[in-house]
Every structure is written in C-alpha cells, then in structure tokens.
Amino acid sequence: MPGKHPAEVRTPDSQVLQDSRELHPDSATKHNRPESQTRSQLSMNRVSKHKPPPCSPPQAAWASVGITVLKKIAEKNDQSLRNEISTLSLKHYNQEAKPRQIDAVFNLVRGRNTFLLAGTGFGKSRIPELYFRTLPIKEKAVILVLNPLDSLGDNQVLEKTRSGFTAINLTKLTICPEECDKIADGDYNFVYLSPEIFLNSKLWDRVYFSDKFQQRLGLVVVDEAHMVYEWGIVEKTHGRKRSSALGRHKDRGIFRPSYGNLGGHLMTRNNMPILLMSATCRPVAIKAIRKSLKLPEETLWMLRGELTRPEICFIRVTMDWSMVSCNDLLDLYAPKASTPDDKVVPTIIYSGTRHRTMNVLKVLDQARGTPDEADNPDSSFARRFHSITGSLGKVDVADDFAAAKFPIISSTMALGLGQNWSRVRSVIHMGRGDPAAICQMWEGWAPRGCNYVCRENPCRW
C-alpha cells in the first residue's frame, strides 16, 4: 500500500505463517532454518542424508531371473550362434535348417520380436521347437501358441508329441484347475489356446498373470497372424463393416473379434519375445497388426520367406449347375464298381455353408452308386467336417483321413488354416472364393516335387 513501510506490509504474512505453524506443527522445522543457510547447502544436506538410487545397468543377453537362453549360447557371437542353430536342426531332425528359419531363431535368441511371412509348407512350426531347445531344460520353460482353430491346436499337439515334446490344447472343454496347475508347474512345453480362452477365461487369467507362470514363459507365438487383421477388424468397426472381414463364409462367424483385443494381454509377457507367423499378409495388414498388438515398427523384425508353390496347378472350371445343388461333382467321380475307395485321389471339397456339405455327400452317393452312404459317419469314402461337428467327431475325421481310412472330406472353412496333411492331392472349392483365404491354407499339404490341382468354381446363383 502506498505510504506504508515495507515491514508493515509483511506483517500480515508473518501472522499467517505463525497460524500455519500452530495448525501444522510438523512443518514448523522447515521455517526455523537459519536465513544464512543457502539453497545449495540444503541440497547438499539432502544428498548426504539420502543416497541416490543406483543406476540400472543395461539389460544383458543372459540373466539369472526368469527364463533365458542357455548362457553358453547367449554368449556366442552372431556367426557361431547361427552355426549352433543349424547344428540343433541336424541333430534333432536330420535336416538342415532353412536360412529364414535360422534367422527367426537367431532373432528370438537375441530377444527380438519377429514377424515371419512364409508359405504354409515352409516349416514355420519348427522355429518354436528350435528356440525351445536353446532354453535350459531344468527351468521347465513354456511356449504359448495362439491359434485360430481348436482343430489346428489338436493337430499341432499331435506333432509336438511325436517330436518328443509335451503339449496341450486348451479349449473350453479341456481347461480346468488341474490342467492350469500343471501348466503353471511347467509340465507342458507347448500350450495351444484360442484368443477366446486367452482373453475371457478367468482360470487362464489366474495362471497367465501369476508370477510362477511368468517366470516360466519363454516365448509367445501368434500363428496365422493375418487373422488379427481379418477377424479383428470386426471388433474395430463395431460390426458396421462386418461383411468386409467375413465375406460369404458362414463358419467365419463374429465370435472371432477377440483377435482384435490381444494387444493388452500380450503386453504382459515378462519381456519375452513374440513370434508372429503368417502365409499371407498385405502391407496394410502388417501395419494394422503392429498397431493392434502395440508393437512399434522399430521393435519388430520382418522376415520374408518362400511364399510361392510353383508346382501347384490351379484350374478354374465354369459350373453348369446351381451352386446349391452341387451336381457339377457328378462328372468327377466314377462308380465304386470301377474305382474302389482306396484308389480315389485324396481330396478336400470346400462348400460355403454347413448345409451344402451334406449336399456334396448326397451327390457323391449318386456318382458312386452307393445310396444312403452320406448318412454313414464311418464311411470309407467321404465324411463331413464343419464348425458344429462334435469335438470327438472332428478328431476322428482328422485322424482317420490322415491314416488313409477314407479319401474325401466335405468341409466348410472350419477345416484348414495350417493343417499339415501331405496326403492331400486335390482341393475343390465350390463357389467363388478368395485365394488368400482358401488356397494358401492347403498349399502346405501338398508334397513338393509333384503337381496337384485346385478346382475353384465361379459361383452361379
């Protein structure tokens, strides 16, 4: 205020300070410090009383906490590590590892997130196996594999068991507290499960987010990673553009949006690397997958392997009958009297709906001259496979077909996506299908060095 001495202006502030000391006696010591003590001296006093936190050193390639690769392998230089991976492949599989297989395992050993683009018959499933062999056995490491179909998980479990690993396919029918405890204890080397179980099962959450399991987690694998884009887009568009992802195939229902929500859960993986594998993925899909899984571009290593199968022949045939009738199959098969069942070319016939899979069997009965054979679940010629087929029935169909007990499967899109069947010699698709969604699923079934035919018929309504 003009005309007053400065000391008179500070008087109310000192009174407020005195009142605050009475209300907060613990803070009184702060205001009783000598005025001669400078700010630098206060800072020095704080440093002397409380030591600064130690600086964390850079993370090493090998650590004593959690699952890491064997120390003798982690300490190898790049060339020696590649040679070691090649030696592991020769030792356990009697086959030389492909360059891209070695690159993928090399990146995982170095702790790098990897996205591998390679055809279905490339041998992508062997990469997690080779990586598992670089981990210490006594630690009981667990490799988690997310796959789109339960039938694919059953097939992979069978392969892993034959290779000497322990594996389980967690489905809504097999998941239980006892199996979850075994997984947490490291009794299974490979755990296969669908996104629905991974995201929505409370039993699985109890295992996955536990310290015990996180200490055993060695790798997370997302098989058929392009489904994160194709099926996950349903969630991102809230159903407005559902047809853009699902097309006309009724088995690709809207129960797959869980693929679009994997990113949050996958961020909790104890700093373990993640391996994405796919046989077909456009650049726009790769960008969307990185965003969905929260993987910045600088943290994801891209590897591109062999995507083509030049020995496979694709033939497009114009249909003379309606697609619902399936009568175009009448000219493809001779009567049973002239061609026994065991002489028929192993074939998978894809239809757009579950109802048409039965129509296919009825038409085949007419062509073969075997009435009512379509209703025989143990037929020695043709059987059905679709999404509503019972779990035991699916296993029986898959096992019996692989064992050459019957030559033809009438199926919807529920069958496919990486099934490793070298017995298949022909694939027939009824209707106009997307080669990216159909043909590339079975390219891995065809043995190399031979010519096979896929008949893709344009639909007639």
Buried (B, 14 or more C-beta within 10 A) or exposed (E): EEEEEEEEEEEEEEEEEEEEBEEEEEEEEEEEEEEEEEEEEEEEEEEEEEEEEEEEEEEEBEEEEBBBBBEEBBEBEEEEBBEBBBEBBEEBBEEEBBEBBBBBBBBBBBBBBBBBBBBBBBBBBBBBBBBBBBBBEEBBBBBBBBBBBBBBBBBBBBBBEEBEBBBBBBBEEBBEEEBBEBBBEBEBBBBBBBBBBBBEBEBBBBBBEEEEBBBBBBBBBBBBBBBBBBBBBBBBBEEEEBEEBBBBBBBBEEEBBBBBBBBEBBEEBBEBBBBBBBBBBEEEBBEBBBBBBEBEEEEBBEBEBEBEBEEBEEEEEEBEEEBBBBBBBBEBBEEBEEEEBEEBBBBBBBBBBBEBBBBBBBBBBBBBEBEEBBEBEEBBBBBBBBBEBEBEBBBBBBEBBBEEBBBBBBBBBBBBBBBBBBEBBBBBBBBBBBBBBBBBBBBBBBEEEEEBBBBBBEBBE
